[in-house]
Amino acid sequence: MPGKVVVVGLRDFNKELKALAEDGHWQKELRAANKAVAEVVAEAAQQRAVVLEGDWQSSITARATATRAQVAFGGAGAPHGAPLEFGWPSRPGWRAQPAVYPAIGETTDQVVELYGDKIEELAARAFPD
């Protein structure tokens, strides 16, 4: 006979989360948490970025939605962003000088802590007792 797992309080927790979603706070809070995470990574990447022509450093920006944190780079103002981050094998002078991906690794502990704090905050509001 298969076992059964019962999570005590999960129904109440889901009800509280749904209430947060209905008044718009849930989405706003998740977007704010994702933005904070993306900013941590973007700032670390900007500090690592090699300054060449164009706006490589300032092209590294934090973006967020309720479902994702994103660090964008390159674009029209810094079209050399991808070759700087990843290199350009067919052009020997364009070796990789990554900034964004190493910043992700360097900030992992801080990112985990930020998300953990937000989860604890939401759980405390869902279960105030």
C-alpha positions in Angstrom: 0.0 0.0 0.0 1.5 3.4 -1.0 2.3 5.8 1.8 0.6 9.1 2.2 2.2 12.4 3.1 0.1 15.1 4.7 1.5 18.6 5.1 -0.3 20.2 8.0 -1.3 23.8 7.3 -0.6 23.7 3.5 -4.3 24.4 2.7 -4.2 27.5 4.9 -0.9 28.6 3.5 -2.2 28.3 -0.1 -5.3 30.2 0.9 -3.2 33.0 2.3 -1.0 33.1 -0.8 -4.1 33.2 -3.0 -5.4 36.2 -1.0 -2.0 37.9 -1.5 -2.3 37.2 -5.2 -5.8 38.6 -5.4 -4.9 42.0 -4.0 -1.8 42.2 -6.2 0.8 42.2 -3.4 2.1 38.7 -4.2 3.1 39.6 -7.7 4.6 43.0 -6.6 6.5 41.3 -3.8 7.9 38.6 -6.0 8.9 41.2 -8.6 10.6 43.3 -5.9 12.5 40.2 -4.6 13.6 39.2 -8.1 14.7 42.8 -8.9 16.7 42.9 -5.7 18.4 39.6 -6.7 19.1 40.8 -10.2 20.5 44.1 -8.9 23.0 42.2 -6.6 24.3 40.2 -9.6 24.3 43.2 -12.0 26.3 45.3 -9.5 28.9 42.5 -9.1 29.1 42.1 -12.9 29.5 45.9 -13.4 32.4 45.8 -11.0 34.0 43.0 -13.0 33.3 44.4 -16.4 36.3 45.4 -18.5 36.0 49.0 -19.6 36.5 49.3 -23.4 34.9 51.4 -26.0 31.2 51.8 -25.7 29.1 51.4 -22.6 29.9 47.8 -21.6 29.6 48.4 -17.8 26.4 50.5 -18.0 24.8 48.1 -20.4 24.7 45.5 -17.6 21.2 46.0 -16.1 18.9 44.3 -13.7 15.4 43.4 -14.9 12.6 41.4 -13.2 9.1 40.1 -13.3 7.1 38.2 -10.7 8.5 35.0 -12.1 12.1 35.8 -13.1 15.2 37.8 -12.2 17.4 38.7 -15.2 20.7 40.4 -15.8 20.8 41.8 -19.4 23.9 43.1 -21.1 25.0 44.4 -24.5 22.5 45.9 -26.8 22.7 48.9 -29.2 24.9 50.9 -26.8 27.3 48.1 -26.3 27.1 45.6 -29.2 30.3 44.0 -28.1 28.8 42.8 -24.9 28.3 39.2 -26.0 31.8 38.8 -27.5 33.3 40.3 -24.3 31.3 37.9 -22.1 31.8 34.8 -24.3 34.7 35.5 -26.6 34.7 35.4 -30.4 36.7 32.3 -31.6 36.9 33.5 -35.2 38.6 36.7 -34.1 41.8 36.0 -32.1 41.8 39.4 -30.4 38.3 38.8 -28.9 39.0 36.5 -26.0 36.3 36.0 -23.4 36.5 38.5 -20.5 33.4 37.4 -18.7 31.7 39.6 -16.1 28.1 38.5 -15.8 28.5 34.7 -15.4 31.3 34.9 -12.8 29.2 37.5 -10.9 26.4 34.9 -10.7 28.8 32.5 -9.0 30.2 35.1 -6.7 26.8 36.2 -5.4 25.1 32.9 -5.0 25.1 33.0 -1.2 23.6 36.5 -1.2 21.0 35.5 -3.7 20.0 32.4 -1.7 19.8 34.6 1.4 17.6 37.2 -0.2 15.2 34.6 -1.5 15.2 32.7 1.8 14.3 35.9 3.7 11.4 36.6 1.3 10.1 33.1 1.7 10.3 33.4 5.5 8.5 36.7 5.4 5.7 35.4 3.3 5.4 32.2 5.4 5.3 34.3 8.6 2.4 36.4 7.2 0.6 33.2 6.0 1.0 31.6 9.4 1.0 34.5 11.9 0.7 32.3 14.9 
